[in-house]
Amino acid sequence: MPSDEGEGSQDMARALYEEGVAVLEEARRLRDERLLSRAVGLLRRCADAADTRVARCRRWTWR
């Protein structure tokens, strides 16, 4: 697989993870369920982006 393929999804996953962790820390500090829900949503999107990248790698490997 070319090294630049999937870079965008990796960058997006990293950004979502970092934002999710920051929101999670803030939610914990404030004990805010709304922020906790937002953090969970961001981290789920991060996992989805990572799964997409893994699926692309697998498809490339089997070609």
C-alpha positions in Angstrom: 0.0 0.0 0.0 1.4 3.4 -0.8 2.5 5.3 2.3 0.2 8.3 1.7 -3.0 6.2 1.2 -5.1 6.4 4.3 -3.1 9.2 5.8 -6.2 11.4 6.0 -8.2 8.7 7.9 -5.3 8.2 10.2 -5.0 11.9 10.9 -8.8 12.1 11.4 -8.7 9.2 13.8 -5.9 10.8 15.8 -7.6 14.2 16.0 -10.9 12.5 17.1 -9.0 10.5 19.7 -7.2 13.6 21.1 -10.4 15.6 21.2 -12.3 12.7 22.7 -9.8 12.3 25.5 -9.7 16.1 26.2 -13.6 16.1 26.4 -13.5 13.0 28.6 -11.1 14.6 31.0 -13.2 17.8 31.2 -16.4 15.7 31.7 -14.7 13.8 34.6 -13.5 17.0 36.1 -16.9 18.7 35.9 -18.9 15.5 36.4 -21.0 16.4 33.4 -23.0 13.6 31.7 -23.6 15.7 28.6 -19.8 16.1 28.0 -19.3 12.4 28.8 -21.8 11.5 26.1 -19.9 13.8 23.6 -16.6 12.2 24.5 -18.0 8.7 23.9 -19.4 9.8 20.5 -16.0 11.2 19.5 -14.2 8.1 20.6 -16.6 5.9 18.7 -16.0 8.0 15.6 -12.3 7.5 16.2 -12.7 3.8 16.3 -14.8 3.8 13.1 -12.1 5.8 11.3 -9.4 3.3 12.6 -11.6 0.3 11.4 -11.9 1.9 8.0 -8.1 2.2 7.7 -7.6 -1.4 8.8 -10.2 -2.6 6.2 -8.4 -0.7 3.5 -5.1 -2.3 4.5 -6.6 -5.8 4.4 -8.1 -5.2 1.0 -4.8 -4.0 -0.4 -3.0 -7.0 1.1 -5.4 -9.5 -0.6 -5.2 -8.0 -4.1 
